[in-house]
Amino acid sequence: MAVVAGQKTYYSFVKGLVTEASPLLYPENSAIVVDNFLLNRTGSIQRRLGMEYEAAHVLRDSGKTAASLAASAINFNVWNNVSNKPTLRFGVVQIGSDLWFFDLFKDTLSANIKNSGLAVNTTGIGDTIATVSAINGYLIVTSKEFSPFYLEYDEATDTITKTAIAFSIRDLFGIDDGLAVNNRPSTLSQDHKYNLLNQGWELPQITSFHSAQGVYPSNSDIQYLGKDANEDFDSSLIIKQYFGNTPAPKGRTIINAFSRGLSRQQQADVFIVNLSGSEFGVDYSFDLDTQYFQSLVTSNFTSLNLDTETSRISVSASFSGRIFYSGVESLITSPDKNSPDYSGFVFFSKLISSVKDLGECYQEADPTSEHISDIIASDGGYIQIPDASNIHKLIPTDRSLIVLAENGAWEILGDVQSGFSATGYQVNRVSSIGAIGPESIIDVEGTILYWAEGGIYVLAYDQASGFMRPKNLSATTIQTYYSSIPSVARQNAKASFDPETRRVSWLYNDDPEYTGYTEKSNYNRELIFDTLLQAFYTNTVNRIPEDADAPMLADFVIMPNFVTTDYAEPMVINGDQVQINTVDVTLSKDVFTRGASYTKYLTVLPNSAGNLKFTFSSYRSGTFFDWYTYNTAGSNYTSELLTGFELAGDASKWKQAPYVSFHFTRTETGFESDGLGGLVATNPSGCFVSARWDFSDHANSGKIGDAFQAYKLLRNYIPVDVNDDFNYGQSVIVTKNKIRGKGKALSMQITSESGKDMNLLGWSIPFIGSTAP
């Protein structure tokens, strides 16, 4: 029987995790499992560092017990350009109903708390994630649990002030008064009276019309067409007009967008109170807050429906100099047939020139005016997307605003040259595939990635059409892996993008006991997508077993690529150094310098004996244990690489691999005391390898070989003393290792050694095979 030989090298893993491949045709440079490794763009892989608290960390007391926060939202947001200062950027930590603030330009985040160490309470119950957007130095905060408010920061006093946003629109809906549009009734109900006032009629005109005609104006009659040459009102001029069943313009009154009925009562009363001859109008100084409406004792319009929208705006975005609002899951108390369903509404403010504009989502000109009624470019308003259901997020890009809902995505575009304006925009549906949850959505510099029911999708601009188009990113790579993630875990996944490393990451929890309700922000898995390599891989960060108080990951924190550092500047007066008792006097100043962005993680400790605590962590521990500082033992984790099966050109032929040569980057950097009078190498490596023959996935097959240590220093190195820098003379360690067994296909399982590093460059295998099956 003839024997043939061949050599196969494996020096690149740049395609990462791939589950969508036949066992007989597995892609080069990819693997079935890539967990707790860092995929390097040079082709090598190295073991990730242990998850650890940030250096000099502070455990912050939330002021609330873990039990009271069991179902609460825990989240992290960013407040950019605080107070319109590029040198101020805050991290915003939500712990239930409280917001805490930290200086993102300080490396030790937990030690640099803002707002004098105090939290801002949102007034919600805290079970729902609060979303934020920033404009002109202010932070707008929205949630399903409370009405929108904005925050402003006073640097001199280090205080953050919360102010409610009065959310107002023009009443373009009117009231269902039970009348046909062109019906002129003989009696005047409060509902119809309000409609006439909202359509520009004045009370003396209404009275005059009834006195002359015996009926009241209809909802199609336009009041200013009843003026004669002297500008005096003459109802007969209106009678001569034919309006058909076209409704008259509405919107004279400006009302609270959510407390519509009470707001209408107030504004209609103001019409009457302000009556002076034939001229009267809205008193814009009246407060439109719901609390004012509830304090009204008397009204001329008490029969008006409350028409109260009980749901709240849950998302916002800053785009084209305005704030856009959406995410209302409409639920109305005492509605009528004209009550709007805000579920598909996207409100937009006027162009922001001051804080009063934040909630003014209406046109400046009165739509019922005979002189100036036109919408102008800088006006506010709203856009209706009737098909949108449960809008999850608004994402601004360079040219458009993306509206991503559970049933699809839409793009709001302005003019190519002038951008979005109240007079020039269009809405295009760009995808029928929506997001499964709001926090899995991430903007990657104008390209949107999100988790959907059927996979991980990307929305990117199509060069041919010029519009956003969807593409399934996981379909040909990790679809099987993605589908194995429990649905509740996908719904609660959180996303992040690190602009320095160009990597997108998602946190999720695949524990079978995870419900998405209690400890909803407790994550144990991380899925990473390298946008340059177009490759996926994973991390597993488990809590310390049998310890309910152990730290857990709650969210991402992207640290900026600028930092402020303390600088001691000499105090000099008239050219002379100031001294006190011969000691130079210095002034401590913050210096703004460029650094490198990197990812930290919001970390929570339940602390059952007291209040829940939180801090920040990152992959930084050379012990290669997660949470080592917590109890000086930590949680052991395994880095694993499992390759696809190598057929060596023919799946029908038997073959052997007598040995394998592994190549590693040497990691030892010096020596330290072993505590017994001897020295041990610092940062040693370890790598266990086992061969799997013939598509085996369990030891019962008898085809999985015993694990062997592949990382070995081939000669002894004797240090001079503890200061020896381990100058071994070789930066790459090459070892030759025997492989036992034979078969028609070979896979390699590579795992880490507890507490040790590993930087794997690749390996080479000579195959010896038979020419016969």
Residue pairs with C-beta under 8 A, 6 or more apart in sequence:
1 770
1 771
1 772
2 770
2 771
2 772
3 768
3 769
3 770
3 771
4 768
4 769
4 770
4 771
5 766
5 767
5 768
5 769
6 648
6 649
6 766
6 767
6 769
7 764
7 765
7 766
7 767
8 646
8 648
8 764
8 765
8 767
9 762
9 763
9 764
9 765
10 643
10 762
10 763
10 764
10 765
11 43
11 663
11 761
11 762
12 28
12 29
12 43
12 762
13 29
13 30
13 31
13 34
13 39
13 43
13 44
13 45
13 641
14 29
14 39
14 41
14 43
14 533
14 535
15 27
15 28
15 29
15 30
15 533
15 535
16 30
16 31
16 34
16 39
16 530
16 533
16 535
16 536
16 537
17 30
17 31
17 32
17 33
17 34
17 477
17 478
17 481
17 535
17 536
17 537
17 538
18 26
18 27
18 30
18 31
18 32
18 477
18 478
18 644
19 32
19 477
19 478
19 479
19 480
19 481
20 475
20 476
20 477
20 478
20 479
20 480
21 27
21 30
21 644
23 644
23 645
23 695
23 745
24 645
24 647
24 651
26 32
26 643
26 644
26 645
27 644
29 43
30 535
30 644
31 641
31 642
31 643
31 644
32 642
32 643
32 644
32 747
33 640
33 641
33 642
34 45
34 536
34 537
34 538
34 640
34 641
35 537
35 538
35 539
35 540
35 638
35 639
35 640
36 47
36 48
36 538
36 539
36 540
36 637
36 638
36 639
36 640
36 752
37 45
37 46
37 47
37 48
37 537
37 639
37 640
37 641
38 45
38 46
38 47
38 48
39 45
39 528
39 530
39 533
39 535
39 537
40 46
41 530
41 532
41 533
43 761
43 762
44 665
44 759
44 760
44 761
44 762
45 641
45 759
45 760
46 665
46 757
46 758
46 759
46 760
47 624
47 639
47 752
47 757
47 758
47 759
48 539
48 619
48 639
49 619
49 620
49 621
49 622
49 624
50 619
50 620
50 621
50 622
50 623
50 624
50 625
50 626
50 627
50 628
50 634
50 637
51 541
51 553
51 601
51 617
51 618
51 619
51 621
51 626
51 627
52 617
52 618
52 619
52 620
52 621
52 623
52 626
52 627
52 628
52 629
53 551
53 603
53 615
53 616
53 617
53 629
53 630
54 107
54 108
54 109
54 110
54 600
54 615
54 616
54 617
54 618
54 620
55 107
55 108
55 620
56 108
56 111
57 108
57 110
57 111
57 615
57 616
57 617
58 108
58 110
58 111
58 113
58 615
59 110
59 605
59 613
59 614
59 615
60 100
60 110
60 113
60 613
60 614
60 615
61 610
61 611
61 613
62 69
62 95
62 96
62 98
62 611
62 612
62 613
62 614
63 98
63 119
63 611
64 95
64 96
64 98
64 611
64 612
65 610
65 611
65 612
66 606
66 607
66 608
66 611
66 612
67 608
68 96
69 95
69 96
69 126
69 612
70 518
70 519
71 127
71 517
71 518
71 520
72 95
72 96
72 97
72 126
72 127
73 94
73 96
73 126
73 127
73 128
73 129
73 130
73 520
73 521
74 93
74 94
74 95
74 96
74 520
74 521
74 554
74 555
74 602
74 604
74 614
75 93
75 94
75 129
75 130
75 439
75 521
75 554
75 555
75 602
76 91
76 92
76 93
76 94
76 554
76 555
76 556
76 557
76 602
77 91
77 92
77 94
77 130
77 131
77 132
78 89
78 90
78 91
78 92
78 104
78 132
78 558
79 89
79 90
79 91
79 92
79 101
79 132
79 134
79 139
79 151
80 89
80 134
81 88
81 89
81 134
81 137
82 88
82 89
82 90
82 134
82 137
82 139
82 153
83 137
83 152
83 153
83 154
83 155
84 136
84 137
85 137
85 155
87 105
87 564
87 592
88 103
88 105
88 153
88 155
89 103
89 104
89 105
89 560
90 101
90 102
90 103
90 104
90 114
90 153
91 101
91 102
91 103
91 104
91 109
91 557
92 99
92 100
92 101
92 132
92 139
93 99
93 100
93 101
93 102
93 602
93 614
94 100
94 126
94 129
94 130
95 119
95 126
95 612
95 614
96 125
96 126
96 127
97 121
97 122
97 123
97 124
97 125
97 126
97 145
98 119
98 120
98 121
98 122
98 126
99 119
99 120
99 121
99 122
99 130
99 141
100 113
100 115
100 119
101 113
101 114
101 115
101 120
101 160
102 109
102 110
102 112
102 113
102 114
103 109
103 112
103 113
103 114
103 564
104 559
104 560
105 560
105 562
105 563
105 564
105 592
106 112
106 563
106 564
107 559
107 563
107 595
109 557
109 559
109 600
109 616
110 615
110 616
114 153
114 158
114 160
115 153
115 158
115 159
115 160
116 158
116 159
120 151
120 160
120 162
122 130
122 141
122 143
122 145
122 146
122 149
123 146
124 130
124 143
124 145
124 146
125 145
126 145
127 145
128 143
128 144
128 145
128 314
129 143
129 438
129 439
130 141
130 142
130 143
131 141
131 142
131 143
131 314
131 315
131 316
131 393
131 438
132 139
132 140
132 141
132 142
132 316
133 139
133 140
133 316
133 317
133 318
133 323
134 140
134 318
135 318
135 321
135 322
135 323
135 352
135 358
136 352
136 355
137 152
137 153
138 150
138 151
138 152
138 355
138 358
139 150
139 151
139 152
140 148
140 149
140 150
140 165
140 316
140 318
140 323
140 358
141 148
141 149
141 150
141 151
142 148
142 312
142 313
142 314
142 315
142 316
142 325
142 327
143 312
143 314
144 311
144 312
144 314
144 327
144 329
145 312
146 312
147 164
147 165
147 167
147 258
147 290
147 312
147 313
148 164
148 165
148 167
148 312
148 313
148 316
148 325
148 359
149 162
149 163
149 164
149 165
150 162
150 163
150 165
150 355
150 358
151 160
151 161
151 162
151 163
152 160
152 161
152 163
152 355
153 159
153 160
153 161
154 160
154 161
163 355
164 289
165 358
165 359
166 256
166 287
166 288
166 289
166 359
167 256
167 257
167 258
167 288
167 313
167 325
167 347
167 359
167 361
168 254
168 255
168 256
168 257
168 288
168 359
168 360
168 361
168 362
169 254
169 255
169 257
169 347
169 361
169 362
169 381
169 382
170 250
170 251
170 252
170 253
170 254
170 255
170 362
170 363
170 367
171 198
171 250
171 251
171 252
171 253
171 254
171 255
171 260
171 264
172 250
172 251
172 367
173 250
173 260
173 338
173 339
173 340
174 194
174 195
174 198
174 199
174 219
174 250
174 338
175 191
175 194
175 195
175 264
175 304
175 305
175 307
175 336
175 338
176 191
176 336
176 337
176 338
177 189
177 191
177 192
177 194
177 195
177 219
178 189
178 191
179 185
179 192
179 218
179 219
180 218
180 245
181 218
181 219
181 220
181 245
181 246
181 247
182 218
182 219
182 220
182 243
182 244
182 245
183 218
183 219
184 213
184 215
184 216
184 217
184 218
184 221
185 192
185 215
185 216
185 218
186 214
186 215
186 216
187 216
188 206
188 210
188 216
189 303
190 300
190 301
190 302
190 303
190 304
191 303
191 304
192 216
192 219
193 206
193 268
193 301
194 264
194 268
194 301
194 304
195 219
195 250
196 206
196 216
196 217
196 219
196 223
197 203
197 252
197 253
197 268
197 271
198 250
198 251
198 252
198 253
198 264
198 368
199 219
199 222
199 223
199 248
199 249
199 250
199 252
199 368
200 222
200 223
200 224
200 248
200 249
200 252
200 366
200 368
200 369
201 217
201 223
202 223
202 278
202 279
202 280
203 271
203 272
203 275
203 280
204 233
204 275
204 277
204 278
205 223
205 226
205 233
205 278
206 216
206 217
208 233
208 235
209 215
209 216
209 217
209 226
209 235
209 238
210 216
212 235
212 236
213 235
213 239
217 223
217 238
218 243
219 247
219 248
220 243
220 244
220 245
220 246
220 247
220 248
221 238
221 241
221 243
221 248
222 238
222 241
222 243
222 248
222 249
223 233
223 238
223 248
223 368
224 370
225 237
225 238
225 241
226 233
226 234
226 235
226 237
226 238
227 233
227 234
227 237
227 370
228 234
228 237
233 278
248 368
249 367
249 368
249 373
250 367
250 368
251 362
251 363
251 366
251 367
251 368
252 282
252 366
252 367
252 368
253 263
253 264
253 267
253 268
253 282
254 267
254 282
254 284
254 288
254 362
255 263
255 264
255 267
255 288
256 262
256 263
256 288
256 289
256 290
256 293
257 309
257 342
257 347
257 361
258 290
258 308
258 309
258 312
259 288
259 290
259 293
259 306
259 308
259 309
260 307
260 308
260 309
260 339
261 304
261 305
261 306
261 307
261 308
261 334
262 290
262 293
262 294
262 296
262 306
262 308
263 288
263 293
264 301
264 304
264 307
265 293
265 296
265 299
265 301
265 302
265 304
266 286
266 288
266 292
266 293
266 296
266 299
267 282
267 286
268 300
268 301
268 304
269 299
269 300
269 301
270 282
270 283
270 286
271 280
271 281
271 282
272 280
272 300
273 283
274 280
274 281
274 282
274 283
286 292
305 334
305 335
305 336
305 339
306 333
306 334
307 332
307 333
307 334
307 335
307 336
307 339
308 332
308 333
308 334
309 328
309 330
309 331
309 332
309 342
310 331
310 332
310 333
311 328
311 329
311 330
311 331
311 342
312 328
313 325
313 326
313 327
313 328
313 347
314 326
314 327
314 328
314 329
315 325
315 326
315 327
315 391
315 392
315 393
315 394
315 438
316 323
316 324
316 325
316 326
316 394
317 323
317 324
317 394
317 395
317 396
317 401
318 324
318 396
319 394
319 396
319 401
319 420
320 401
320 414
320 419
320 420
320 421
321 351
321 352
322 348
322 349
322 350
322 351
322 352
322 380
322 420
323 348
323 349
323 352
323 358
324 346
324 347
324 348
324 349
324 394
324 401
325 346
325 347
325 348
325 349
325 361
326 345
326 346
326 347
326 391
326 394
326 403
327 390
327 391
327 392
327 393
328 342
328 343
328 345
329 343
329 390
330 340
330 341
330 342
330 343
332 339
332 341
343 388
343 389
343 390
343 391
344 384
344 385
344 386
344 387
344 388
344 389
344 391
345 382
345 383
345 384
345 385
346 382
346 383
346 384
346 385
346 391
346 394
346 401
346 403
346 412
347 361
347 380
347 381
347 382
348 361
348 380
348 381
348 382
348 383
348 420
348 422
349 357
349 358
349 359
349 360
349 361
349 380
350 357
350 360
350 361
350 364
350 378
350 379
350 380
351 357
351 378
352 358
357 380
360 380
361 380
361 381
361 382
362 379
362 380
362 381
363 375
363 376
363 379
363 380
363 381
363 422
364 376
364 378
364 379
365 372
365 373
365 374
365 375
365 376
365 379
366 372
366 373
367 373
375 381
375 422
375 423
376 422
376 423
377 418
377 421
377 422
377 423
377 424
378 421
378 422
379 422
379 423
380 422
381 422
383 412
383 425
383 427
385 391
385 403
385 410
385 427
387 407
387 408
387 429
388 403
388 405
388 407
388 408
388 410
389 405
389 406
389 407
389 434
390 405
390 406
390 407
391 403
391 404
391 405
392 404
392 405
392 406
392 434
392 435
392 437
392 438
392 441
393 404
393 435
393 438
393 441
394 401
394 402
394 403
394 404
395 401
395 402
395 404
395 441
395 443
395 448
396 402
397 443
397 446
397 448
398 446
399 413
400 411
400 412
400 413
400 414
400 468
401 411
401 412
401 420
402 409
402 410
402 411
402 412
402 430
402 448
402 459
402 468
403 409
403 410
403 411
403 412
404 434
404 435
404 441
404 448
404 450
405 434
405 435
406 434
406 435
406 436
407 432
407 434
408 429
408 431
408 432
408 433
408 434
409 429
409 430
409 431
409 433
409 434
409 448
409 459
409 468
409 470
410 427
410 428
410 429
410 430
411 427
411 428
411 429
411 430
411 467
411 468
412 420
412 425
412 426
412 427
413 420
413 425
413 426
413 427
413 428
414 420
414 421
414 424
414 425
415 421
415 424
415 425
418 424
428 467
430 459
430 467
430 468
430 469
430 470
431 457
431 459
431 468
431 469
431 470
433 452
433 454
433 457
433 470
434 452
435 441
435 450
435 451
435 452
436 450
436 451
436 452
436 453
436 487
436 490
436 491
437 451
437 490
437 491
437 492
437 493
439 492
439 493
439 494
439 495
440 450
440 451
440 490
440 493
440 494
440 495
440 506
441 448
441 449
441 450
441 495
442 448
442 449
442 450
442 495
442 496
442 497
442 504
443 497
444 497
444 504
444 531
445 497
445 499
446 460
446 461
447 458
447 459
447 460
447 461
448 458
448 459
448 460
448 468
449 456
449 457
449 458
449 459
449 473
449 495
449 504
449 529
450 456
450 457
450 459
450 495
451 457
451 482
451 490
451 493
451 495
451 506
454 472
455 472
455 473
455 474
455 475
455 479
455 482
455 483
456 472
456 473
456 474
456 478
456 482
456 529
457 470
457 471
457 472
457 473
458 470
458 471
458 473
459 468
459 469
459 470
460 468
460 469
460 471
461 467
461 468
461 469
462 468
462 469
472 479
473 529
474 481
474 482
474 536
477 535
477 536
478 536
481 536
485 508
485 510
486 510
486 512
486 514
488 514
488 515
488 516
489 508
489 509
489 510
489 514
489 516
490 508
491 516
492 508
492 509
492 516
492 520
492 521
493 506
493 507
493 508
494 506
494 507
494 508
494 521
494 523
494 555
494 556
495 504
495 505
495 506
495 556
496 504
496 505
496 506
496 507
496 556
496 558
496 599
497 503
497 504
497 505
497 558
498 505
498 558
498 597
498 598
498 599
499 558
499 561
499 597
500 561
500 596
500 597
500 598
501 530
501 598
501 599
502 530
502 531
502 532
503 528
503 529
503 530
503 531
504 528
504 529
504 531
505 526
505 527
505 528
505 529
505 556
505 599
506 526
506 527
507 523
507 525
507 526
507 553
507 555
507 556
508 523
508 525
508 526
508 527
509 522
509 523
509 524
509 525
510 524
510 525
511 524
514 522
519 552
519 606
521 554
521 555
521 604
522 543
522 552
522 553
522 554
522 604
523 541
523 552
523 553
523 554
524 540
524 541
524 542
524 543
524 552
524 553
525 538
525 539
525 540
525 541
526 538
526 539
526 540
526 541
527 536
527 538
528 536
528 537
528 538
528 539
529 535
529 536
530 536
530 537
540 637
541 553
541 626
541 637
542 626
542 635
542 637
543 550
543 551
543 552
543 627
543 635
544 550
544 551
544 627
544 630
544 631
544 633
544 634
544 635
545 635
547 631
548 606
548 608
549 605
549 606
549 607
549 608
549 609
550 605
550 627
550 630
550 635
551 603
551 604
551 605
551 617
551 627
551 630
552 603
552 604
552 605
552 606
553 601
553 602
553 603
553 617
554 601
554 602
554 603
554 604
554 614
555 601
555 602
556 599
556 600
556 601
556 602
557 599
557 600
557 601
557 602
557 616
558 597
558 598
558 599
558 600
559 597
559 598
559 599
559 600
560 595
560 597
561 594
561 595
561 596
561 597
562 592
562 593
562 594
562 595
563 592
563 593
563 595
564 590
564 591
564 592
564 593
565 590
565 591
565 593
566 588
566 589
566 590
566 591
567 588
567 589
567 590
567 591
568 586
568 587
568 588
568 589
569 586
569 587
569 588
569 589
570 577
570 584
570 585
570 586
570 587
571 577
571 578
571 584
571 585
571 586
571 587
572 578
577 584
577 585
578 584
578 585
579 585
598 618
599 618
600 616
600 617
600 618
601 616
601 617
601 618
602 614
602 616
603 614
603 615
603 616
603 617
604 612
604 613
604 614
605 612
605 613
605 614
605 615
606 612
607 613
621 628
621 629
621 634
622 683
622 757
623 634
623 755
624 637
624 752
624 754
624 755
624 756
624 757
625 633
625 634
625 635
625 636
625 637
625 755
626 634
626 635
626 636
626 637
627 634
627 635
628 634
636 754
636 755
638 751
638 752
639 751
639 752
639 758
640 749
640 750
640 751
640 752
641 748
641 749
641 750
641 751
641 760
642 747
642 748
642 749
642 750
643 747
643 748
643 749
643 750
644 747
645 692
645 695
645 745
645 746
645 747
646 745
646 746
646 747
646 765
647 744
647 745
648 655
648 746
648 767
648 769
650 769
651 744
651 745
652 744
652 773
653 744
653 769
653 770
653 771
653 772
653 773
654 742
654 743
654 744
654 769
654 770
654 773
655 742
655 743
655 744
655 746
655 767
655 768
655 769
655 770
656 739
656 741
656 742
656 767
656 768
656 769
657 691
657 739
657 746
657 765
657 766
657 767
657 768
658 738
658 739
658 766
658 768
659 736
659 737
659 738
659 739
659 765
659 766
660 689
660 710
660 736
660 737
660 739
660 748
660 763
660 764
660 765
661 734
661 735
661 736
661 737
661 763
661 764
661 765
662 687
662 689
662 710
662 711
662 734
662 735
662 737
662 760
662 762
662 763
663 732
663 733
663 734
663 760
663 761
663 762
663 763
663 764
664 685
664 687
664 710
664 711
664 732
664 733
664 734
664 735
664 758
664 759
664 760
664 761
665 731
665 732
665 733
665 759
665 761
666 685
666 728
666 730
666 731
666 732
666 733
667 683
667 684
667 685
667 757
667 758
667 759
668 681
668 682
668 683
668 684
668 685
668 713
668 726
668 728
669 682
669 683
669 725
669 726
670 681
670 682
670 723
670 724
670 725
670 726
671 679
671 680
671 681
671 682
671 719
671 721
671 722
671 723
671 724
671 726
672 679
672 680
672 682
672 722
673 679
673 680
673 722
674 680
679 719
679 721
679 722
679 724
681 726
682 726
683 757
684 756
684 757
685 711
685 733
685 753
685 756
685 757
685 758
685 759
686 709
686 711
686 752
686 753
686 754
686 756
686 757
686 758
687 709
687 710
687 711
687 750
687 751
687 752
687 753
687 758
687 760
688 707
688 708
688 709
688 710
688 750
688 751
688 752
688 753
689 707
689 708
689 710
689 737
689 748
689 749
689 750
689 751
690 704
690 705
690 706
690 707
690 708
690 748
690 749
691 704
691 705
691 739
691 740
691 741
691 746
691 747
691 748
691 749
692 703
692 704
692 705
692 746
692 747
692 748
692 749
693 703
693 704
693 705
693 741
693 742
693 743
693 744
693 745
693 746
694 701
694 703
694 743
694 744
694 745
695 745
695 747
696 702
696 703
696 704
698 704
703 741
703 743
704 749
705 739
705 740
705 741
706 740
707 749
707 751
708 737
708 738
709 753
710 735
710 737
710 750
711 733
711 735
711 753
711 758
712 733
712 735
713 728
713 733
714 733
714 735
717 726
717 728
719 726
732 761
739 765
746 765
748 763
750 760
752 758
